[in-house]
Amino acid sequence: MIRQSRKLEHLKYSMLLDDGPAAAGFNDFHLVNNCLPNLAWQTIHVNTAIAGIDLSQPIIINAITGGAADVMQVNQELAEFARLTGTAMAVGSQYSAIENPTAADSYKIVRKINPDGVVFANLGAHVSPEAALNAVEMIGAQALQIHLNAGQEIIMSEGDRNFNGYLSRIEAIIKKIDIPVIVKEVGCGIAQEQAHALVGVGVNAIDVGGTGGTNFLAIEAARGQLTLDTEMLSWGIPTAISAVEVVAAVAPKVDVVVSGGVRTPLDVVKALAIGGKAVGIAGPVLKIIKQKGLENAVRWYENLVLDIKRFMLLTGAATIHDLQSVPLVITGFSREWLKARGFSVEQFAKRKK
C-alpha cells in the first residue's frame, strides 16, 4: 500500500509542479536554415527504429505511473492516446506489481487497450532477472526499460540507499530476457563514461533522461514536505548536453533516446539532429489529456508531428537519418561544457548532407 500511495502522489505532483528549475539546454542548439531544401513535402518521413524495433514516428510516450487501482484510468487514457496516434509507450515502474500481483491490472490495461502497439516494460536496476522477465510477460512488451534514479531515491525517506552492483544486475537481466533492454535515467542525465559502461554490459539502447523536464527530485521533496535548495533541484546534466555525450560514446552501435524537457517540435528536431533516434515525452501528454481531453490531446499531437516535418523541410532533411547530417551550431553554456569535456562543437556546425 505504501508503494501504491507513492504512485498516486507522483501523479498528483507531476501535474502540479513545473519543469526545471534547470533547463534542458535546447536553446543553445541552433539549426541552420536551408533555403534550397530540394525536397517535396510528400518525401518527408518521420519513421525510425530503436534497438531494431520499428517506430512510425520518433516519439515515445514515457508513462509516469502505474501500480495503483486509482491510476488505472490514467494508464488507460495514455494507452488510448498511444493507440490513436501510433506512438510507442512505456509503462511506469512495474515493481509494485512484482511485490503485489493484484496491482498488475493497472499495467495490463495498456496492452488490453492497445493490443497491437509498441509497449515497453519498466523496472529499476535493483531487480532480479526473474522479476524483469515477469514484467515483460505481464504486458507482452517489445522492450524493457531499466530506469536509473539515484537522485530521486535519496530524496525519498523510504528510497533506496544502496546502489552497488547495478551494472552487473543490468548485465544479468540482459542475459535473461530475449528482447532489447533500454537503460533510462529519470531526470539527472547520463554522461559518456557511464554510457560506455552500459554498452559494455550489452545494453541495446540508452535514454539520456536529462534535466529540464519533470523533476522527480522536486516531486519527492513535495511528497515529503522537504525544502530543497535550487542547487539540489538543478542537479544533473542538461538533456541536450547529455544527448551529445551519449551519442558520441555509443552511436551508431547503440541507439539513443533523448528525453527530459523535450517540449516543442523544434526541441524534437534538435534532439534528433544531435543524433537521437527518438525522443521521450511524458508530462505534457498527460497534462493535456487531463486538462483538455483525449480528442484535443490527439489533435495537439498531430500538430506536433506536422511542425516536426516542417522543420525537417526547412533544414533540407527528408528523414531522421538526414537530420543527423545538417549543420547544428552550439552556443552558450552548452558549448563551454562540451568543449571542456573534449567534444568538437565545430564538427556539428560544419556538417554537410
Stockholm file with secondary structure:
# STOCKHOLM 1.0

chainA/1-353         MIRQSRKLEHLKYSMLLDDGPAAAGFNDFHLVNNCLPNLAWQTIHVNTAIAGIDLSQPIIINAITGGAADVMQVNQELAEFARLTGTAMAVGSQYSAIENPTAADSYKIVRKINPDGVVFANLGAHVSPEAALNAVEMIGAQALQIHLNAGQEIIMSEGDRNFNGYLSRIEAIIKKIDIPVIVKEVGCGIAQEQAHALVGVGVNAIDVGGTGGTNFLAIEAARGQLTLDTEMLSWGIPTAISAVEVVAAVAPKVDVVVSGGVRTPLDVVKALAIGGKAVGIAGPVLKIIKQKGLENAVRWYENLVLDIKRFMLLTGAATIHDLQSVPLVITGFSREWLKARGFSVEQFAKRKK
#=GR chainA/1-353 SS CHHHHHHHHHHHHHHHSCSCSSCCSGGGEEECCCSCCCCCGGGCCCCEEETTEEESSSEEEECCCCSSGGGHHHHHHHHHHHHHHTCEEECCCCHHHHHCGGGGHHHHHHHHHCTTSCEEEEEETTSCHHHHHHHHHHHTCSEEEEEECHHHHHHSTTSCCCCTTHHHHHHHHHHHCSSCEEEEESSSCCCHHHHHHHHHTTCSEEECCCBTSCCHHHHHHHHTTCCCCHHHHTCSCBHHHHHHHHHHHHTTTSEEEEESSCCSHHHHHHHHHHTCSEEEECHHHHHHHHHHCHHHHHHHHHHHHHHHHHHHHHHTCSSHHHHTTSCEEECHHHHHHHHHTTCCHHHHHTCCC
#=GC SS_cons         CHHHHHHHHHHHHHHHSCSCSSCCSGGGEEECCCSCCCCCGGGCCCCEEETTEEESSSEEEECCCCSSGGGHHHHHHHHHHHHHHTCEEECCCCHHHHHCGGGGHHHHHHHHHCTTSCEEEEEETTSCHHHHHHHHHHHTCSEEEEEECHHHHHHSTTSCCCCTTHHHHHHHHHHHCSSCEEEEESSSCCCHHHHHHHHHTTCSEEECCCBTSCCHHHHHHHHTTCCCCHHHHTCSCBHHHHHHHHHHHHTTTSEEEEESSCCSHHHHHHHHHHTCSEEEECHHHHHHHHHHCHHHHHHHHHHHHHHHHHHHHHHTCSSHHHHTTSCEEECHHHHHHHHHTTCCHHHHHTCCC
//
